[in-house]
Amino acid sequence: MRQQVSEASSPWAIVAAILLPPLGVFMQRGLTPAFWLTVVLTLIGWLPGAVFALALLLAPERIPLR
């Protein structure tokens, strides 16, 4: 069984993910496909972007996007 090491999210990234979701994802993961997906979801609406960004930051092992 493969064990994944979970990276701790910084409190600043979590606050940024609530206020401006793509910024929080960028602070934690950089310019990755997850960042661009968060941008698209935030353009659709703030809530989908914020929920996805918080899910990426708080449970990264459940969403395998890098």
N, CA, C and O atoms as a GROMACS GRO file, in nm:
protein
  264
    1MET      N    1   0.084  -0.117   0.000
    1MET     CA    2   0.000   0.000   0.000
    1MET      C    3   0.089   0.124   0.000
    1MET      O    4   0.183   0.134   0.079
    2ARG      N    5   0.061   0.218  -0.087
    2ARG     CA    6   0.141   0.339  -0.101
    2ARG      C    7   0.091   0.445  -0.004
    2ARG      O    8  -0.028   0.474   0.002
    3GLN      N    9   0.184   0.503   0.070
    3GLN     CA   10   0.148   0.606   0.167
    3GLN      C   11   0.184   0.742   0.110
    3GLN      O   12   0.297   0.763   0.065
    4GLN      N   13   0.088   0.834   0.111
    4GLN     CA   14   0.113   0.967   0.060
    4GLN      C   15   0.138   1.061   0.176
    4GLN      O   16   0.070   1.055   0.279
    5VAL      N   17   0.235   1.148   0.158
    5VAL     CA   18   0.265   1.248   0.260
    5VAL      C   19   0.183   1.371   0.227
    5VAL      O   20   0.193   1.426   0.117
    6SER      N   21   0.103   1.415   0.322
    6SER     CA   22   0.019   1.531   0.303
    6SER      C   23   0.095   1.658   0.339
    6SER      O   24   0.154   1.668   0.446
    7GLU      N   25   0.094   1.755   0.247
    7GLU     CA   26   0.157   1.882   0.274
    7GLU      C   27   0.063   1.968   0.357
    7GLU      O   28  -0.056   1.976   0.327
    8ALA      N   29   0.115   2.030   0.458
    8ALA     CA   30   0.033   2.119   0.541
    8ALA      C   31   0.010   2.249   0.466
    8ALA      O   32   0.105   2.310   0.416
    9SER      N   33  -0.114   2.291   0.459
    9SER     CA   34  -0.147   2.417   0.393
    9SER      C   35  -0.122   2.532   0.490
    9SER      O   36  -0.152   2.523   0.609
   10SER      N   37  -0.067   2.638   0.436
   10SER     CA   38  -0.041   2.754   0.520
   10SER      C   39  -0.174   2.825   0.550
   10SER      O   40  -0.265   2.822   0.467
   11PRO      N   41  -0.184   2.887   0.665
   11PRO     CA   42  -0.307   2.961   0.697
   11PRO      C   43  -0.334   3.073   0.596
   11PRO      O   44  -0.449   3.104   0.567
   12TRP      N   45  -0.227   3.134   0.542
   12TRP     CA   46  -0.245   3.240   0.444
   12TRP      C   47  -0.306   3.187   0.315
   12TRP      O   48  -0.388   3.255   0.253
   13ALA      N   49  -0.268   3.068   0.275
   13ALA     CA   50  -0.325   3.008   0.153
   13ALA      C   51  -0.473   2.976   0.173
   13ALA      O   52  -0.552   2.990   0.079
   14ILE      N   53  -0.510   2.934   0.292
   14ILE     CA   54  -0.651   2.904   0.320
   14ILE      C   55  -0.734   3.032   0.319
   14ILE      O   56  -0.844   3.033   0.264
   15VAL      N   57  -0.683   3.138   0.380
   15VAL     CA   58  -0.755   3.266   0.379
   15VAL      C   59  -0.766   3.318   0.235
   15VAL      O   60  -0.872   3.366   0.195
   16ALA      N   61  -0.659   3.307   0.158
   16ALA     CA   62  -0.661   3.351   0.019
   16ALA      C   63  -0.760   3.268  -0.063
   16ALA      O   64  -0.826   3.320  -0.152
   17ALA      N   65  -0.770   3.138  -0.032
   17ALA     CA   66  -0.864   3.051  -0.105
   17ALA      C   67  -1.008   3.091  -0.078
   17ALA      O   68  -1.095   3.071  -0.162
   18ILE      N   69  -1.034   3.146   0.038
   18ILE     CA   70  -1.170   3.191   0.070
   18ILE      C   71  -1.199   3.324   0.000
   18ILE      O   72  -1.306   3.342  -0.059
   19LEU      N   73  -1.104   3.417   0.005
   19LEU     CA   74  -1.125   3.549  -0.052
   19LEU      C   75  -1.113   3.550  -0.205
   19LEU      O   76  -1.198   3.605  -0.274
   20LEU      N   77  -1.007   3.488  -0.256
   20LEU     CA   78  -0.982   3.482  -0.400
   20LEU      C   79  -0.927   3.342  -0.430
   20LEU      O   80  -0.806   3.321  -0.423
   21PRO      N   81  -1.015   3.248  -0.463
   21PRO     CA   82  -0.976   3.107  -0.473
   21PRO      C   83  -0.853   3.076  -0.558
   21PRO      O   84  -0.769   2.997  -0.513
   22PRO      N   85  -0.837   3.134  -0.678
   22PRO     CA   86  -0.716   3.100  -0.755
   22PRO      C   87  -0.586   3.141  -0.684
   22PRO      O   88  -0.484   3.074  -0.700
   23LEU      N   89  -0.589   3.249  -0.608
   23LEU     CA   90  -0.469   3.292  -0.538
   23LEU      C   91  -0.427   3.190  -0.433
   23LEU      O   92  -0.308   3.161  -0.419
   24GLY      N   93  -0.522   3.135  -0.360
   24GLY     CA   94  -0.490   3.034  -0.260
   24GLY      C   95  -0.429   2.909  -0.321
   24GLY      O   96  -0.333   2.853  -0.267
   25VAL      N   97  -0.484   2.866  -0.434
   25VAL     CA   98  -0.430   2.748  -0.502
   25VAL      C   99  -0.291   2.780  -0.558
   25VAL      O  100  -0.202   2.695  -0.552
   26PHE      N  101  -0.273   2.899  -0.613
   26PHE     CA  102  -0.142   2.938  -0.665
   26PHE      C  103  -0.037   2.941  -0.555
   26PHE      O  104   0.076   2.898  -0.576
   27MET      N  105  -0.073   2.991  -0.439
   27MET     CA  106   0.022   2.998  -0.328
   27MET      C  107   0.068   2.860  -0.283
   27MET      O  108   0.182   2.843  -0.240
   28GLN      N  109  -0.020   2.762  -0.292
   28GLN     CA  110   0.012   2.627  -0.246
   28GLN      C  111   0.073   2.540  -0.355
   28GLN      O  112   0.166   2.463  -0.328
   29ARG      N  113   0.021   2.550  -0.478
   29ARG     CA  114   0.060   2.456  -0.584
   29ARG      C  115   0.128   2.518  -0.704
   29ARG      O  116   0.189   2.446  -0.783
   30GLY      N  117   0.120   2.650  -0.722
   30GLY     CA  118   0.181   2.714  -0.838
   30GLY      C  119   0.089   2.707  -0.959
   30GLY      O  120  -0.031   2.681  -0.947
   31LEU      N  121   0.147   2.731  -1.077
   31LEU     CA  122   0.070   2.729  -1.202
   31LEU      C  123   0.055   2.585  -1.252
   31LEU      O  124   0.134   2.538  -1.334
   32THR      N  125  -0.044   2.519  -1.202
   32THR     CA  126  -0.071   2.380  -1.237
   32THR      C  127  -0.211   2.372  -1.299
   32THR      O  128  -0.283   2.471  -1.298
   33PRO      N  129  -0.250   2.256  -1.351
   33PRO     CA  130  -0.387   2.242  -1.400
   33PRO      C  131  -0.492   2.270  -1.291
   33PRO      O  132  -0.601   2.317  -1.322
   34ALA      N  133  -0.459   2.241  -1.167
   34ALA     CA  134  -0.553   2.270  -1.058
   34ALA      C  135  -0.578   2.420  -1.047
   34ALA      O  136  -0.691   2.462  -1.020
   35PHE      N  137  -0.474   2.501  -1.067
   35PHE     CA  138  -0.490   2.646  -1.064
   35PHE      C  139  -0.586   2.691  -1.174
   35PHE      O  140  -0.678   2.770  -1.148
   36TRP      N  141  -0.564   2.642  -1.296
   36TRP     CA  142  -0.648   2.686  -1.408
   36TRP      C  143  -0.792   2.638  -1.392
   36TRP      O  144  -0.885   2.709  -1.431
   37LEU      N  145  -0.812   2.520  -1.337
   37LEU     CA  146  -0.947   2.472  -1.310
   37LEU      C  147  -1.015   2.561  -1.207
   37LEU      O  148  -1.134   2.589  -1.218
   38THR      N  149  -0.940   2.606  -1.107
   38THR     CA  150  -0.994   2.696  -1.007
   38THR      C  151  -1.031   2.831  -1.070
   38THR      O  152  -1.131   2.892  -1.032
   39VAL      N  153  -0.950   2.878  -1.164
   39VAL     CA  154  -0.982   3.004  -1.233
   39VAL      C  155  -1.115   2.991  -1.308
   39VAL      O  156  -1.200   3.079  -1.300
   40VAL      N  157  -1.132   2.881  -1.380
   40VAL     CA  158  -1.256   2.860  -1.456
   40VAL      C  159  -1.376   2.851  -1.362
   40VAL      O  160  -1.479   2.912  -1.388
   41LEU      N  161  -1.362   2.775  -1.254
   41LEU     CA  162  -1.472   2.762  -1.160
   41LEU      C  163  -1.505   2.895  -1.093
   41LEU      O  164  -1.622   2.924  -1.067
   42THR      N  165  -1.404   2.976  -1.066
   42THR     CA  166  -1.429   3.107  -1.005
   42THR      C  167  -1.496   3.202  -1.104
   42THR      O  168  -1.576   3.286  -1.063
   43LEU      N  169  -1.464   3.190  -1.232
   43LEU     CA  170  -1.532   3.272  -1.332
   43LEU      C  171  -1.679   3.234  -1.343
   43LEU      O  172  -1.764   3.319  -1.371
   44ILE      N  173  -1.710   3.108  -1.322
   44ILE     CA  174  -1.850   3.064  -1.322
   44ILE      C  175  -1.922   3.122  -1.201
   44ILE      O  176  -2.036   3.166  -1.211
   45GLY      N  177  -1.853   3.121  -1.088
   45GLY     CA  178  -1.911   3.176  -0.965
   45GLY      C  179  -1.811   3.162  -0.851
   45GLY      O  180  -1.729   3.070  -0.850
   46TRP      N  181  -1.819   3.253  -0.756
   46TRP     CA  182  -1.722   3.252  -0.646
   46TRP      C  183  -1.734   3.123  -0.564
   46TRP      O  184  -1.633   3.064  -0.527
   47LEU      N  185  -1.855   3.078  -0.536
   47LEU     CA  186  -1.874   2.961  -0.450
   47LEU      C  187  -1.813   2.833  -0.507
   47LEU      O  188  -1.743   2.764  -0.433
   48PRO      N  189  -1.835   2.799  -0.634
   48PRO     CA  190  -1.769   2.677  -0.686
   48PRO      C  191  -1.617   2.686  -0.679
   48PRO      O  192  -1.550   2.587  -0.647
   49GLY      N  193  -1.562   2.802  -0.709
   49GLY     CA  194  -1.417   2.819  -0.701
   49GLY      C  195  -1.365   2.807  -0.560
   49GLY      O  196  -1.262   2.743  -0.536
   50ALA      N  197  -1.436   2.866  -0.465
   50ALA     CA  198  -1.393   2.861  -0.325
   50ALA      C  199  -1.403   2.719  -0.269
   50ALA      O  200  -1.313   2.674  -0.197
   51VAL      N  201  -1.509   2.650  -0.301
   51VAL     CA  202  -1.524   2.512  -0.251
   51VAL      C  203  -1.414   2.422  -0.308
   51VAL      O  204  -1.355   2.343  -0.235
   52PHE      N  205  -1.387   2.434  -0.437
   52PHE     CA  206  -1.282   2.353  -0.499
   52PHE      C  207  -1.145   2.387  -0.442
   52PHE      O  208  -1.065   2.297  -0.414
   53ALA      N  209  -1.117   2.516  -0.426
   53ALA     CA  210  -0.987   2.558  -0.372
   53ALA      C  211  -0.968   2.506  -0.230
   53ALA      O  212  -0.860   2.458  -0.196
   54LEU      N  213  -1.071   2.517  -0.146
   54LEU     CA  214  -1.059   2.466  -0.009
   54LEU      C  215  -1.043   2.315  -0.007
   54LEU      O  216  -0.968   2.261   0.075
   55ALA      N  217  -1.112   2.246  -0.098
   55ALA     CA  218  -1.096   2.100  -0.105
   55ALA      C  219  -0.954   2.064  -0.145
   55ALA      O  220  -0.896   1.969  -0.092
   56LEU      N  221  -0.896   2.138  -0.239
   56LEU     CA  222  -0.758   2.113  -0.281
   56LEU      C  223  -0.660   2.136  -0.166
   56LEU      O  224  -0.564   2.061  -0.150
   57LEU      N  225  -0.683   2.240  -0.088
   57LEU     CA  226  -0.589   2.274   0.018
   57LEU      C  227  -0.606   2.189   0.143
   57LEU      O  228  -0.508   2.157   0.210
   58LEU      N  229  -0.728   2.152   0.175
   58LEU     CA  230  -0.754   2.080   0.300
   58LEU      C  231  -0.749   1.928   0.285
   58LEU      O  232  -0.721   1.857   0.382
   59ALA      N  233  -0.775   1.877   0.165
   59ALA     CA  234  -0.770   1.732   0.142
   59ALA      C  235  -0.700   1.704   0.010
   59ALA      O  236  -0.763   1.653  -0.083
   60PRO      N  237  -0.570   1.735   0.000
   60PRO     CA  238  -0.502   1.720  -0.129
   60PRO      C  239  -0.490   1.576  -0.179
   60PRO      O  240  -0.480   1.554  -0.300
   61GLU      N  241  -0.491   1.479  -0.088
   61GLU     CA  242  -0.478   1.340  -0.131
   61GLU      C  243  -0.604   1.288  -0.200
   61GLU      O  244  -0.598   1.187  -0.270
   62ARG      N  245  -0.717   1.354  -0.180
   62ARG     CA  246  -0.842   1.310  -0.244
   62ARG      C  247  -0.858   1.364  -0.386
   62ARG      O  248  -0.934   1.308  -0.464
   63ILE      N  249  -0.786   1.471  -0.418
   63ILE     CA  250  -0.793   1.530  -0.552
   63ILE      C  251  -0.654   1.521  -0.612
   63ILE      O  252  -0.567   1.600  -0.575
   64PRO      N  253  -0.632   1.428  -0.705
   64PRO     CA  254  -0.495   1.401  -0.753
   64PRO      C  255  -0.441   1.501  -0.855
   64PRO      O  256  -0.335   1.477  -0.913
   65LEU      N  257  -0.510   1.612  -0.880
   65LEU     CA  258  -0.458   1.710  -0.974
   65LEU      C  259  -0.329   1.770  -0.921
   65LEU      O  260  -0.320   1.804  -0.803
   66ARG      N  261  -0.229   1.782  -1.005
   66ARG     CA  262  -0.103   1.845  -0.965
   66ARG      C  263  -0.084   1.968  -1.040
   66ARG      O  264   0.016   2.037  -1.022
   0.00000   0.00000   0.00000
